[in-house]
C-alpha cells in the first residue's frame, strides 16, 4: 500500500502506507522473560529509574538549565 506524492521541489516520491498487521497480540509481552536472570532485571529497572528521576541525565535529554 503506497501513494505517490509531490514534494516541495516538485519531484514525485512514494509514500508508504500503514505497515502494521491488524488485530491484537495473542499474549501479553513479558519483559521479565526477555531479561533472563535477576541481575539483568535489576539493572534494567535501575537504568529506567535513573532515566526518569535523576538530575544527571545524559544524551539528548540533558538540559543546560533545569526546569
BATOR-913007 format. One record per atom (N, C-alpha, C, O): x, z, y; atom name; chain. Coordinates in nm, 2 decimals. Atoms other than C-alpha are relative to their C-alpha. Layout:
REM BATOR-913007
<r><c1>X</c1><c3>Z</c3><c2>Y</c2><atom>CA</atom><kette>A</kette></r>
...
//
This chain:
REM BATOR-913007
<r><c1>0.08</c1><c3>0.00</c3><c2>-0.12</c2><atom>N</atom><kette>A</kette></r>
<r><c1>0.00</c1><c3>0.00</c3><c2>0.00</c2><atom>CA</atom><kette>A</kette></r>
<r><c1>0.09</c1><c3>0.00</c3><c2>0.12</c2><atom>C</atom><kette>A</kette></r>
<r><c1>0.16</c1><c3>0.10</c3><c2>0.15</c2><atom>O</atom><kette>A</kette></r>
<r><c1>-0.08</c1><c3>0.01</c3><c2>-0.12</c2><atom>N</atom><kette>A</kette></r>
<r><c1>0.16</c1><c3>-0.11</c3><c2>0.32</c2><atom>CA</atom><kette>A</kette></r>
<r><c1>-0.07</c1><c3>-0.09</c3><c2>0.11</c2><atom>C</atom><kette>A</kette></r>
<r><c1>-0.15</c1><c3>-0.17</c3><c2>0.08</c2><atom>O</atom><kette>A</kette></r>
<r><c1>0.05</c1><c3>0.08</c3><c2>-0.11</c2><atom>N</atom><kette>A</kette></r>
<r><c1>0.08</c1><c3>-0.26</c3><c2>0.66</c2><atom>CA</atom><kette>A</kette></r>
<r><c1>0.11</c1><c3>-0.06</c3><c2>0.08</c2><atom>C</atom><kette>A</kette></r>
<r><c1>0.23</c1><c3>-0.01</c3><c2>0.07</c2><atom>O</atom><kette>A</kette></r>
<r><c1>-0.09</c1><c3>0.07</c3><c2>-0.09</c2><atom>N</atom><kette>A</kette></r>
<r><c1>0.26</c1><c3>-0.50</c3><c2>0.89</c2><atom>CA</atom><kette>A</kette></r>
<r><c1>-0.03</c1><c3>0.04</c3><c2>0.14</c2><atom>C</atom><kette>A</kette></r>
<r><c1>-0.14</c1><c3>0.01</c3><c2>0.19</c2><atom>O</atom><kette>A</kette></r>
<r><c1>0.02</c1><c3>-0.04</c3><c2>-0.14</c2><atom>N</atom><kette>A</kette></r>
<r><c1>0.30</c1><c3>-0.36</c3><c2>1.24</c2><atom>CA</atom><kette>A</kette></r>
<r><c1>0.10</c1><c3>-0.07</c3><c2>0.09</c2><atom>C</atom><kette>A</kette></r>
<r><c1>0.21</c1><c3>-0.12</c3><c2>0.04</c2><atom>O</atom><kette>A</kette></r>
<r><c1>-0.09</c1><c3>0.06</c3><c2>-0.10</c2><atom>N</atom><kette>A</kette></r>
<r><c1>0.47</c1><c3>-0.49</c3><c2>1.56</c2><atom>CA</atom><kette>A</kette></r>
<r><c1>0.07</c1><c3>0.12</c3><c2>0.07</c2><atom>C</atom><kette>A</kette></r>
<r><c1>0.00</c1><c3>0.21</c3><c2>0.12</c2><atom>O</atom><kette>A</kette></r>
<r><c1>-0.08</c1><c3>-0.10</c3><c2>-0.07</c2><atom>N</atom><kette>A</kette></r>
<r><c1>0.75</c1><c3>-0.28</c3><c2>1.71</c2><atom>CA</atom><kette>A</kette></r>
<r><c1>-0.01</c1><c3>-0.02</c3><c2>0.15</c2><atom>C</atom><kette>A</kette></r>
<r><c1>-0.06</c1><c3>-0.12</c3><c2>0.19</c2><atom>O</atom><kette>A</kette></r>
<r><c1>0.00</c1><c3>0.01</c3><c2>-0.15</c2><atom>N</atom><kette>A</kette></r>
<r><c1>0.80</c1><c3>-0.22</c3><c2>2.08</c2><atom>CA</atom><kette>A</kette></r>
<r><c1>0.08</c1><c3>-0.12</c3><c2>0.05</c2><atom>C</atom><kette>A</kette></r>
<r><c1>0.05</c1><c3>-0.18</c3><c2>0.15</c2><atom>O</atom><kette>A</kette></r>
<r><c1>-0.08</c1><c3>0.11</c3><c2>-0.04</c2><atom>N</atom><kette>A</kette></r>
<r><c1>1.06</c1><c3>-0.50</c3><c2>2.09</c2><atom>CA</atom><kette>A</kette></r>
<r><c1>-0.07</c1><c3>-0.13</c3><c2>-0.04</c2><atom>C</atom><kette>A</kette></r>
<r><c1>-0.02</c1><c3>-0.24</c3><c2>-0.01</c2><atom>O</atom><kette>A</kette></r>
<r><c1>0.08</c1><c3>0.12</c3><c2>0.04</c2><atom>N</atom><kette>A</kette></r>
<r><c1>0.80</c1><c3>-0.75</c3><c2>1.94</c2><atom>CA</atom><kette>A</kette></r>
<r><c1>0.03</c1><c3>-0.05</c3><c2>-0.14</c2><atom>C</atom><kette>A</kette></r>
<r><c1>-0.04</c1><c3>-0.14</c3><c2>-0.19</c2><atom>O</atom><kette>A</kette></r>
<r><c1>-0.02</c1><c3>0.04</c3><c2>0.14</c2><atom>N</atom><kette>A</kette></r>
<r><c1>0.95</c1><c3>-0.78</c3><c2>1.59</c2><atom>CA</atom><kette>A</kette></r>
<r><c1>-0.09</c1><c3>0.07</c3><c2>-0.09</c2><atom>C</atom><kette>A</kette></r>
<r><c1>-0.14</c1><c3>0.18</c3><c2>-0.06</c2><atom>O</atom><kette>A</kette></r>
<r><c1>0.09</c1><c3>-0.06</c3><c2>0.10</c2><atom>N</atom><kette>A</kette></r>
<r><c1>0.75</c1><c3>-0.71</c3><c2>1.28</c2><atom>CA</atom><kette>A</kette></r>
<r><c1>0.07</c1><c3>0.09</c3><c2>-0.09</c2><atom>C</atom><kette>A</kette></r>
<r><c1>0.19</c1><c3>0.08</c3><c2>-0.12</c2><atom>O</atom><kette>A</kette></r>
<r><c1>-0.06</c1><c3>-0.09</c3><c2>0.10</c2><atom>N</atom><kette>A</kette></r>
<r><c1>0.81</c1><c3>-0.43</c3><c2>1.04</c2><atom>CA</atom><kette>A</kette></r>
<r><c1>-0.11</c1><c3>0.05</c3><c2>-0.10</c2><atom>C</atom><kette>A</kette></r>
<r><c1>-0.23</c1><c3>0.04</c3><c2>-0.06</c2><atom>O</atom><kette>A</kette></r>
<r><c1>0.09</c1><c3>-0.04</c3><c2>0.11</c2><atom>N</atom><kette>A</kette></r>
<r><c1>0.65</c1><c3>-0.30</c3><c2>0.72</c2><atom>CA</atom><kette>A</kette></r>
<r><c1>-0.02</c1><c3>0.16</c3><c2>0.01</c2><atom>C</atom><kette>A</kette></r>
<r><c1>0.09</c1><c3>0.23</c3><c2>0.01</c2><atom>O</atom><kette>A</kette></r>
<r><c1>0.02</c1><c3>-0.14</c3><c2>0.00</c2><atom>N</atom><kette>A</kette></r>
<r><c1>0.49</c1><c3>0.05</c3><c2>0.74</c2><atom>CA</atom><kette>A</kette></r>
<r><c1>-0.06</c1><c3>0.04</c3><c2>-0.13</c2><atom>C</atom><kette>A</kette></r>
<r><c1>-0.16</c1><c3>-0.02</c3><c2>-0.18</c2><atom>O</atom><kette>A</kette></r>
<r><c1>0.05</c1><c3>-0.04</c3><c2>0.13</c2><atom>N</atom><kette>A</kette></r>
<r><c1>0.44</c1><c3>0.23</c3><c2>0.41</c2><atom>CA</atom><kette>A</kette></r>
<r><c1>-0.12</c1><c3>0.09</c3><c2>0.02</c2><atom>C</atom><kette>A</kette></r>
<r><c1>-0.13</c1><c3>0.16</c3><c2>0.12</c2><atom>O</atom><kette>A</kette></r>
<r><c1>0.12</c1><c3>-0.08</c3><c2>0.00</c2><atom>N</atom><kette>A</kette></r>
<r><c1>0.11</c1><c3>0.39</c3><c2>0.34</c2><atom>CA</atom><kette>A</kette></r>
<r><c1>0.02</c1><c3>0.13</c3><c2>-0.07</c2><atom>C</atom><kette>A</kette></r>
<r><c1>0.13</c1><c3>0.18</c3><c2>-0.08</c2><atom>O</atom><kette>A</kette></r>
<r><c1>0.00</c1><c3>-0.13</c3><c2>0.07</c2><atom>N</atom><kette>A</kette></r>
<r><c1>0.02</c1><c3>0.71</c3><c2>0.15</c2><atom>CA</atom><kette>A</kette></r>
<r><c1>0.08</c1><c3>-0.01</c3><c2>-0.13</c2><atom>C</atom><kette>A</kette></r>
<r><c1>0.06</c1><c3>-0.11</c3><c2>-0.20</c2><atom>O</atom><kette>A</kette></r>
<r><c1>-0.09</c1><c3>0.00</c3><c2>0.12</c2><atom>N</atom><kette>A</kette></r>
<r><c1>0.28</c1><c3>0.79</c3><c2>-0.12</c2><atom>CA</atom><kette>A</kette></r>
<r><c1>-0.03</c1><c3>0.11</c3><c2>-0.09</c2><atom>C</atom><kette>A</kette></r>
<r><c1>0.05</c1><c3>0.15</c3><c2>-0.18</c2><atom>O</atom><kette>A</kette></r>
<r><c1>0.04</c1><c3>-0.12</c3><c2>0.08</c2><atom>N</atom><kette>A</kette></r>
<r><c1>0.10</c1><c3>1.09</c3><c2>-0.28</c2><atom>CA</atom><kette>A</kette></r>
<r><c1>-0.10</c1><c3>-0.04</c3><c2>-0.10</c2><atom>C</atom><kette>A</kette></r>
<r><c1>-0.20</c1><c3>-0.11</c3><c2>-0.07</c2><atom>O</atom><kette>A</kette></r>
<r><c1>0.10</c1><c3>0.02</c3><c2>0.10</c2><atom>N</atom><kette>A</kette></r>
<r><c1>-0.09</c1><c3>1.08</c3><c2>-0.60</c2><atom>CA</atom><kette>A</kette></r>
<r><c1>-0.12</c1><c3>0.09</c3><c2>0.02</c2><atom>C</atom><kette>A</kette></r>
<r><c1>-0.10</c1><c3>0.20</c3><c2>0.06</c2><atom>O</atom><kette>A</kette></r>
<r><c1>0.12</c1><c3>-0.08</c3><c2>-0.02</c2><atom>N</atom><kette>A</kette></r>
<r><c1>-0.45</c1><c3>1.20</c3><c2>-0.57</c2><atom>CA</atom><kette>A</kette></r>
<r><c1>-0.01</c1><c3>0.11</c3><c2>-0.11</c2><atom>C</atom><kette>A</kette></r>
<r><c1>0.04</c1><c3>0.09</c3><c2>-0.22</c2><atom>O</atom><kette>A</kette></r>
<r><c1>0.03</c1><c3>-0.11</c3><c2>0.09</c2><atom>N</atom><kette>A</kette></r>
<r><c1>-0.56</c1><c3>1.52</c3><c2>-0.74</c2><atom>CA</atom><kette>A</kette></r>
<r><c1>0.07</c1><c3>0.13</c3><c2>0.03</c2><atom>C</atom><kette>A</kette></r>
<r><c1>0.13</c1><c3>0.14</c3><c2>0.14</c2><atom>O</atom><kette>A</kette></r>
<r><c1>-0.05</c1><c3>-0.14</c3><c2>-0.02</c2><atom>N</atom><kette>A</kette></r>
<r><c1>-0.45</c1><c3>1.88</c3><c2>-0.78</c2><atom>CA</atom><kette>A</kette></r>
<r><c1>0.11</c1><c3>0.02</c3><c2>-0.11</c2><atom>C</atom><kette>A</kette></r>
<r><c1>0.10</c1><c3>-0.04</c3><c2>-0.22</c2><atom>O</atom><kette>A</kette></r>
<r><c1>-0.09</c1><c3>-0.03</c3><c2>0.10</c2><atom>N</atom><kette>A</kette></r>
<r><c1>-0.15</c1><c3>2.02</c3><c2>-0.97</c2><atom>CA</atom><kette>A</kette></r>
<r><c1>-0.06</c1><c3>0.06</c3><c2>-0.12</c2><atom>C</atom><kette>A</kette></r>
<r><c1>-0.16</c1><c3>0.13</c3><c2>-0.11</c2><atom>O</atom><kette>A</kette></r>
<r><c1>0.06</c1><c3>-0.06</c3><c2>0.12</c2><atom>N</atom><kette>A</kette></r>
<r><c1>-0.21</c1><c3>2.12</c3><c2>-1.33</c2><atom>CA</atom><kette>A</kette></r>
<r><c1>0.02</c1><c3>0.15</c3><c2>-0.01</c2><atom>C</atom><kette>A</kette></r>
<r><c1>-0.06</c1><c3>0.22</c3><c2>-0.06</c2><atom>O</atom><kette>A</kette></r>
<r><c1>-0.03</c1><c3>-0.14</c3><c2>0.00</c2><atom>N</atom><kette>A</kette></r>
<r><c1>-0.04</c1><c3>2.46</c3><c2>-1.29</c2><atom>CA</atom><kette>A</kette></r>
<r><c1>0.07</c1><c3>0.04</c3><c2>0.13</c2><atom>C</atom><kette>A</kette></r>
<r><c1>0.13</c1><c3>-0.04</c3><c2>0.19</c2><atom>O</atom><kette>A</kette></r>
<r><c1>-0.07</c1><c3>-0.05</c3><c2>-0.12</c2><atom>N</atom><kette>A</kette></r>
<r><c1>0.09</c1><c3>2.68</c3><c2>-1.01</c2><atom>CA</atom><kette>A</kette></r>
<r><c1>0.15</c1><c3>-0.01</c3><c2>-0.02</c2><atom>C</atom><kette>A</kette></r>
<r><c1>0.20</c1><c3>0.00</c3><c2>-0.13</c2><atom>O</atom><kette>A</kette></r>
<r><c1>-0.14</c1><c3>0.01</c3><c2>0.01</c2><atom>N</atom><kette>A</kette></r>
<r><c1>0.45</c1><c3>2.64</c3><c2>-0.92</c2><atom>CA</atom><kette>A</kette></r>
<r><c1>0.06</c1><c3>0.14</c3><c2>0.00</c2><atom>C</atom><kette>A</kette></r>
<r><c1>0.04</c1><c3>0.23</c3><c2>0.08</c2><atom>O</atom><kette>A</kette></r>
<r><c1>-0.06</c1><c3>-0.13</c3><c2>0.02</c2><atom>N</atom><kette>A</kette></r>
<r><c1>0.65</c1><c3>2.94</c3><c2>-1.04</c2><atom>CA</atom><kette>A</kette></r>
<r><c1>0.15</c1><c3>0.00</c3><c2>0.04</c2><atom>C</atom><kette>A</kette></r>
<r><c1>0.23</c1><c3>-0.05</c3><c2>-0.03</c2><atom>O</atom><kette>A</kette></r>
<r><c1>-0.13</c1><c3>0.00</c3><c2>-0.06</c2><atom>N</atom><kette>A</kette></r>
<r><c1>0.96</c1><c3>2.99</c3><c2>-0.82</c2><atom>CA</atom><kette>A</kette></r>
<r><c1>0.10</c1><c3>0.09</c3><c2>-0.08</c2><atom>C</atom><kette>A</kette></r>
<r><c1>0.22</c1><c3>0.06</c3><c2>-0.08</c2><atom>O</atom><kette>A</kette></r>
<r><c1>-0.09</c1><c3>-0.09</c3><c2>0.07</c2><atom>N</atom><kette>A</kette></r>
<r><c1>1.09</c1><c3>3.27</c3><c2>-1.04</c2><atom>CA</atom><kette>A</kette></r>
<r><c1>0.06</c1><c3>-0.07</c3><c2>-0.13</c2><atom>C</atom><kette>A</kette></r>
<r><c1>0.17</c1><c3>-0.04</c3><c2>-0.16</c2><atom>O</atom><kette>A</kette></r>
<r><c1>-0.05</c1><c3>0.07</c3><c2>0.12</c2><atom>N</atom><kette>A</kette></r>
<r><c1>1.12</c1><c3>3.04</c3><c2>-1.34</c2><atom>CA</atom><kette>A</kette></r>
<r><c1>0.11</c1><c3>-0.10</c3><c2>0.03</c2><atom>C</atom><kette>A</kette></r>
<r><c1>0.20</c1><c3>-0.12</c3><c2>-0.05</c2><atom>O</atom><kette>A</kette></r>
<r><c1>-0.10</c1><c3>0.09</c3><c2>-0.04</c2><atom>N</atom><kette>A</kette></r>
<r><c1>1.33</c1><c3>2.80</c3><c2>-1.14</c2><atom>CA</atom><kette>A</kette></r>
<r><c1>0.14</c1><c3>0.06</c3><c2>0.02</c2><atom>C</atom><kette>A</kette></r>
<r><c1>0.24</c1><c3>0.00</c3><c2>0.00</c2><atom>O</atom><kette>A</kette></r>
<r><c1>-0.12</c1><c3>-0.06</c3><c2>-0.04</c2><atom>N</atom><kette>A</kette></r>
<r><c1>1.59</c1><c3>3.05</c3><c2>-1.04</c2><atom>CA</atom><kette>A</kette></r>
<r><c1>0.08</c1><c3>0.07</c3><c2>-0.11</c2><atom>C</atom><kette>A</kette></r>
<r><c1>0.20</c1><c3>0.10</c3><c2>-0.10</c2><atom>O</atom><kette>A</kette></r>
<r><c1>-0.07</c1><c3>-0.05</c3><c2>0.12</c2><atom>N</atom><kette>A</kette></r>
<r><c1>1.68</c1><c3>3.20</c3><c2>-1.38</c2><atom>CA</atom><kette>A</kette></r>
<r><c1>0.01</c1><c3>0.15</c3><c2>0.00</c2><atom>C</atom><kette>A</kette></r>
<r><c1>-0.08</c1><c3>0.22</c3><c2>-0.02</c2><atom>O</atom><kette>A</kette></r>
<r><c1>-0.02</c1><c3>-0.14</c3><c2>0.01</c2><atom>N</atom><kette>A</kette></r>
<r><c1>1.84</c1><c3>3.54</c3><c2>-1.36</c2><atom>CA</atom><kette>A</kette></r>
<r><c1>-0.03</c1><c3>0.08</c3><c2>0.13</c2><atom>C</atom><kette>A</kette></r>
<r><c1>-0.06</c1><c3>0.03</c3><c2>0.23</c2><atom>O</atom><kette>A</kette></r>
<r><c1>0.04</c1><c3>-0.10</c3><c2>-0.11</c2><atom>N</atom><kette>A</kette></r>
<r><c1>1.78</c1><c3>3.85</c3><c2>-1.14</c2><atom>CA</atom><kette>A</kette></r>
<r><c1>0.09</c1><c3>-0.02</c3><c2>0.12</c2><atom>C</atom><kette>A</kette></r>
<r><c1>0.04</c1><c3>-0.01</c3><c2>0.24</c2><atom>O</atom><kette>A</kette></r>
<r><c1>-0.10</c1><c3>0.01</c3><c2>-0.11</c2><atom>N</atom><kette>A</kette></r>
<r><c1>2.09</c1><c3>3.79</c3><c2>-0.93</c2><atom>CA</atom><kette>A</kette></r>
<r><c1>-0.04</c1><c3>-0.12</c3><c2>0.09</c2><atom>C</atom><kette>A</kette></r>
<r><c1>-0.03</c1><c3>-0.11</c3><c2>0.21</c2><atom>O</atom><kette>A</kette></r>
<r><c1>0.04</c1><c3>0.12</c3><c2>-0.08</c2><atom>N</atom><kette>A</kette></r>
<r><c1>1.98</c1><c3>3.44</c3><c2>-0.82</c2><atom>CA</atom><kette>A</kette></r>
<r><c1>-0.13</c1><c3>0.02</c3><c2>0.07</c2><atom>C</atom><kette>A</kette></r>
<r><c1>-0.15</c1><c3>-0.02</c3><c2>0.18</c2><atom>O</atom><kette>A</kette></r>
<r><c1>0.13</c1><c3>-0.03</c3><c2>-0.07</c2><atom>N</atom><kette>A</kette></r>
<r><c1>1.63</c1><c3>3.57</c3><c2>-0.74</c2><atom>CA</atom><kette>A</kette></r>
<r><c1>0.02</c1><c3>0.08</c3><c2>0.12</c2><atom>C</atom><kette>A</kette></r>
<r><c1>-0.04</c1><c3>0.06</c3><c2>0.23</c2><atom>O</atom><kette>A</kette></r>
<r><c1>-0.03</c1><c3>-0.09</c3><c2>-0.11</c2><atom>N</atom><kette>A</kette></r>
<r><c1>1.76</c1><c3>3.85</c3><c2>-0.52</c2><atom>CA</atom><kette>A</kette></r>
<r><c1>0.07</c1><c3>-0.08</c3><c2>0.11</c2><atom>C</atom><kette>A</kette></r>
<r><c1>0.04</c1><c3>-0.06</c3><c2>0.23</c2><atom>O</atom><kette>A</kette></r>
<r><c1>-0.07</c1><c3>0.08</c3><c2>-0.10</c2><atom>N</atom><kette>A</kette></r>
<r><c1>1.99</c1><c3>3.61</c3><c2>-0.34</c2><atom>CA</atom><kette>A</kette></r>
<r><c1>-0.09</c1><c3>-0.09</c3><c2>0.08</c2><atom>C</atom><kette>A</kette></r>
<r><c1>-0.08</c1><c3>-0.11</c3><c2>0.20</c2><atom>O</atom><kette>A</kette></r>
<r><c1>0.11</c1><c3>0.09</c3><c2>-0.06</c2><atom>N</atom><kette>A</kette></r>
<r><c1>1.70</c1><c3>3.37</c3><c2>-0.28</c2><atom>CA</atom><kette>A</kette></r>
<r><c1>-0.08</c1><c3>0.08</c3><c2>0.10</c2><atom>C</atom><kette>A</kette></r>
<r><c1>-0.11</c1><c3>0.03</c3><c2>0.22</c2><atom>O</atom><kette>A</kette></r>
<r><c1>0.08</c1><c3>-0.08</c3><c2>-0.08</c2><atom>N</atom><kette>A</kette></r>
<r><c1>1.49</c1><c3>3.65</c3><c2>-0.13</c2><atom>CA</atom><kette>A</kette></r>
<r><c1>0.08</c1><c3>0.05</c3><c2>0.13</c2><atom>C</atom><kette>A</kette></r>
<r><c1>0.03</c1><c3>0.05</c3><c2>0.24</c2><atom>O</atom><kette>A</kette></r>
<r><c1>-0.08</c1><c3>-0.05</c3><c2>-0.12</c2><atom>N</atom><kette>A</kette></r>
<r><c1>1.78</c1><c3>3.79</c3><c2>0.09</c2><atom>CA</atom><kette>A</kette></r>
<r><c1>0.03</c1><c3>-0.11</c3><c2>0.10</c2><atom>C</atom><kette>A</kette></r>
<r><c1>0.03</c1><c3>-0.09</c3><c2>0.22</c2><atom>O</atom><kette>A</kette></r>
<r><c1>-0.02</c1><c3>0.11</c3><c2>-0.09</c2><atom>N</atom><kette>A</kette></r>
<r><c1>1.85</c1><c3>3.45</c3><c2>0.23</c2><atom>CA</atom><kette>A</kette></r>
<r><c1>-0.12</c1><c3>-0.03</c3><c2>0.08</c2><atom>C</atom><kette>A</kette></r>
<r><c1>-0.11</c1><c3>-0.06</c3><c2>0.20</c2><atom>O</atom><kette>A</kette></r>
<r><c1>0.12</c1><c3>0.02</c3><c2>-0.07</c2><atom>N</atom><kette>A</kette></r>
<r><c1>1.49</c1><c3>3.40</c3><c2>0.32</c2><atom>CA</atom><kette>A</kette></r>
<r><c1>-0.03</c1><c3>0.10</c3><c2>0.11</c2><atom>C</atom><kette>A</kette></r>
<r><c1>-0.07</c1><c3>0.07</c3><c2>0.22</c2><atom>O</atom><kette>A</kette></r>
<r><c1>0.02</c1><c3>-0.10</c3><c2>-0.10</c2><atom>N</atom><kette>A</kette></r>
<r><c1>1.47</c1><c3>3.73</c3><c2>0.50</c2><atom>CA</atom><kette>A</kette></r>
<r><c1>0.10</c1><c3>-0.01</c3><c2>0.11</c2><atom>C</atom><kette>A</kette></r>
<r><c1>0.06</c1><c3>0.01</c3><c2>0.23</c2><atom>O</atom><kette>A</kette></r>
<r><c1>-0.10</c1><c3>0.02</c3><c2>-0.11</c2><atom>N</atom><kette>A</kette></r>
<r><c1>1.79</c1><c3>3.66</c3><c2>0.69</c2><atom>CA</atom><kette>A</kette></r>
<r><c1>-0.04</c1><c3>-0.12</c3><c2>0.09</c2><atom>C</atom><kette>A</kette></r>
<r><c1>-0.03</c1><c3>-0.11</c3><c2>0.21</c2><atom>O</atom><kette>A</kette></r>
<r><c1>0.04</c1><c3>0.11</c3><c2>-0.07</c2><atom>N</atom><kette>A</kette></r>
<r><c1>1.65</c1><c3>3.33</c3><c2>0.79</c2><atom>CA</atom><kette>A</kette></r>
<r><c1>-0.12</c1><c3>0.03</c3><c2>0.10</c2><atom>C</atom><kette>A</kette></r>
<r><c1>-0.11</c1><c3>-0.01</c3><c2>0.22</c2><atom>O</atom><kette>A</kette></r>
<r><c1>0.12</c1><c3>-0.03</c3><c2>-0.09</c2><atom>N</atom><kette>A</kette></r>
<r><c1>1.32</c1><c3>3.47</c3><c2>0.93</c2><atom>CA</atom><kette>A</kette></r>
<r><c1>0.02</c1><c3>0.12</c3><c2>0.09</c2><atom>C</atom><kette>A</kette></r>
<r><c1>-0.04</c1><c3>0.12</c3><c2>0.20</c2><atom>O</atom><kette>A</kette></r>
<r><c1>0.00</c1><c3>-0.13</c3><c2>-0.07</c2><atom>N</atom><kette>A</kette></r>
<r><c1>1.42</c1><c3>3.82</c3><c2>1.05</c2><atom>CA</atom><kette>A</kette></r>
<r><c1>0.13</c1><c3>0.03</c3><c2>0.07</c2><atom>C</atom><kette>A</kette></r>
<r><c1>0.13</c1><c3>0.12</c3><c2>0.15</c2><atom>O</atom><kette>A</kette></r>
<r><c1>-0.13</c1><c3>-0.03</c3><c2>-0.05</c2><atom>N</atom><kette>A</kette></r>
<r><c1>1.78</c1><c3>3.81</c3><c2>1.15</c2><atom>CA</atom><kette>A</kette></r>
<r><c1>0.01</c1><c3>-0.05</c3><c2>0.15</c2><atom>C</atom><kette>A</kette></r>
<r><c1>-0.05</c1><c3>-0.15</c3><c2>0.18</c2><atom>O</atom><kette>A</kette></r>
<r><c1>-0.02</c1><c3>0.05</c3><c2>-0.13</c2><atom>N</atom><kette>A</kette></r>
<r><c1>1.90</c1><c3>3.77</c3><c2>1.51</c2><atom>CA</atom><kette>A</kette></r>
<r><c1>0.12</c1><c3>-0.09</c3><c2>0.00</c2><atom>C</atom><kette>A</kette></r>
<r><c1>0.15</c1><c3>-0.16</c3><c2>0.10</c2><atom>O</atom><kette>A</kette></r>
<r><c1>-0.11</c1><c3>0.09</c3><c2>0.01</c2><atom>N</atom><kette>A</kette></r>
<r><c1>2.21</c1><c3>3.59</c3><c2>1.39</c2><atom>CA</atom><kette>A</kette></r>
<r><c1>-0.03</c1><c3>-0.12</c3><c2>-0.09</c2><atom>C</atom><kette>A</kette></r>
<r><c1>0.03</c1><c3>-0.13</c3><c2>-0.20</c2><atom>O</atom><kette>A</kette></r>
<r><c1>0.03</c1><c3>0.12</c3><c2>0.07</c2><atom>N</atom><kette>A</kette></r>
<r><c1>2.07</c1><c3>3.26</c3><c2>1.28</c2><atom>CA</atom><kette>A</kette></r>
<r><c1>0.12</c1><c3>-0.10</c3><c2>0.01</c2><atom>C</atom><kette>A</kette></r>
<r><c1>0.21</c1><c3>-0.08</c3><c2>0.09</c2><atom>O</atom><kette>A</kette></r>
<r><c1>-0.10</c1><c3>0.10</c3><c2>0.00</c2><atom>N</atom><kette>A</kette></r>
<r><c1>2.28</c1><c3>2.96</c3><c2>1.21</c2><atom>CA</atom><kette>A</kette></r>
<r><c1>-0.06</c1><c3>-0.14</c3><c2>-0.01</c2><atom>C</atom><kette>A</kette></r>
<r><c1>-0.18</c1><c3>-0.15</c3><c2>-0.04</c2><atom>O</atom><kette>A</kette></r>
<r><c1>0.05</c1><c3>0.14</c3><c2>0.01</c2><atom>N</atom><kette>A</kette></r>
<r><c1>2.24</c1><c3>2.58</c3><c2>1.22</c2><atom>CA</atom><kette>A</kette></r>
<r><c1>-0.08</c1><c3>-0.03</c3><c2>0.12</c2><atom>C</atom><kette>A</kette></r>
<r><c1>-0.06</c1><c3>0.02</c3><c2>0.23</c2><atom>O</atom><kette>A</kette></r>
<r><c1>0.08</c1><c3>0.06</c3><c2>-0.11</c2><atom>N</atom><kette>A</kette></r>
<r><c1>1.99</c1><c3>2.40</c3><c2>1.43</c2><atom>CA</atom><kette>A</kette></r>
<r><c1>-0.10</c1><c3>0.11</c3><c2>0.06</c2><atom>C</atom><kette>A</kette></r>
<r><c1>-0.15</c1><c3>0.09</c3><c2>0.17</c2><atom>O</atom><kette>A</kette></r>
<r><c1>0.09</c1><c3>-0.10</c3><c2>-0.04</c2><atom>N</atom><kette>A</kette></r>
<r><c1>1.77</c1><c3>2.72</c3><c2>1.46</c2><atom>CA</atom><kette>A</kette></r>
<r><c1>0.06</c1><c3>0.10</c3><c2>0.10</c2><atom>C</atom><kette>A</kette></r>
<r><c1>-0.01</c1><c3>0.18</c3><c2>0.16</c2><atom>O</atom><kette>A</kette></r>
<r><c1>-0.07</c1><c3>-0.10</c3><c2>-0.09</c2><atom>N</atom><kette>A</kette></r>
<r><c1>2.04</c1><c3>2.91</c3><c2>1.66</c2><atom>CA</atom><kette>A</kette></r>
<r><c1>-0.04</c1><c3>-0.02</c3><c2>0.14</c2><atom>C</atom><kette>A</kette></r>
<r><c1>-0.03</c1><c3>-0.14</c3><c2>0.19</c2><atom>O</atom><kette>A</kette></r>
<r><c1>0.03</c1><c3>0.01</c3><c2>-0.14</c2><atom>N</atom><kette>A</kette></r>
<r><c1>1.93</c1><c3>2.98</c3><c2>2.01</c2><atom>CA</atom><kette>A</kette></r>
<r><c1>0.11</c1><c3>0.06</c3><c2>0.09</c2><atom>C</atom><kette>A</kette></r>
<r><c1>0.17</c1><c3>0.16</c3><c2>0.05</c2><atom>O</atom><kette>A</kette></r>
<r><c1>-0.10</c1><c3>-0.06</c3><c2>-0.10</c2><atom>N</atom><kette>A</kette></r>
<r><c1>2.16</c1><c3>3.04</c3><c2>2.31</c2><atom>CA</atom><kette>A</kette></r>
<r><c1>-0.06</c1><c3>0.12</c3><c2>0.07</c2><atom>C</atom><kette>A</kette></r>
<r><c1>0.01</c1><c3>0.22</c3><c2>0.08</c2><atom>O</atom><kette>A</kette></r>
<r><c1>0.07</c1><c3>-0.11</c3><c2>-0.06</c2><atom>N</atom><kette>A</kette></r>
<r><c1>1.91</c1><c3>3.26</c3><c2>2.48</c2><atom>CA</atom><kette>A</kette></r>
<r><c1>-0.12</c1><c3>0.05</c3><c2>-0.09</c2><atom>C</atom><kette>A</kette></r>
<r><c1>-0.21</c1><c3>-0.03</c3><c2>-0.11</c2><atom>O</atom><kette>A</kette></r>
<r><c1>0.10</c1><c3>-0.05</c3><c2>0.09</c2><atom>N</atom><kette>A</kette></r>
<r><c1>1.70</c1><c3>3.48</c3><c2>2.26</c2><atom>CA</atom><kette>A</kette></r>
<r><c1>-0.14</c1><c3>0.00</c3><c2>0.07</c2><atom>C</atom><kette>A</kette></r>
<r><c1>-0.15</c1><c3>0.02</c3><c2>0.19</c2><atom>O</atom><kette>A</kette></r>
<r><c1>0.14</c1><c3>0.01</c3><c2>-0.06</c2><atom>N</atom><kette>A</kette></r>
<r><c1>1.32</c1><c3>3.46</c3><c2>2.31</c2><atom>CA</atom><kette>A</kette></r>
<r><c1>-0.04</c1><c3>0.13</c3><c2>0.05</c2><atom>C</atom><kette>A</kette></r>
<r><c1>-0.15</c1><c3>0.15</c3><c2>0.10</c2><atom>O</atom><kette>A</kette></r>
//
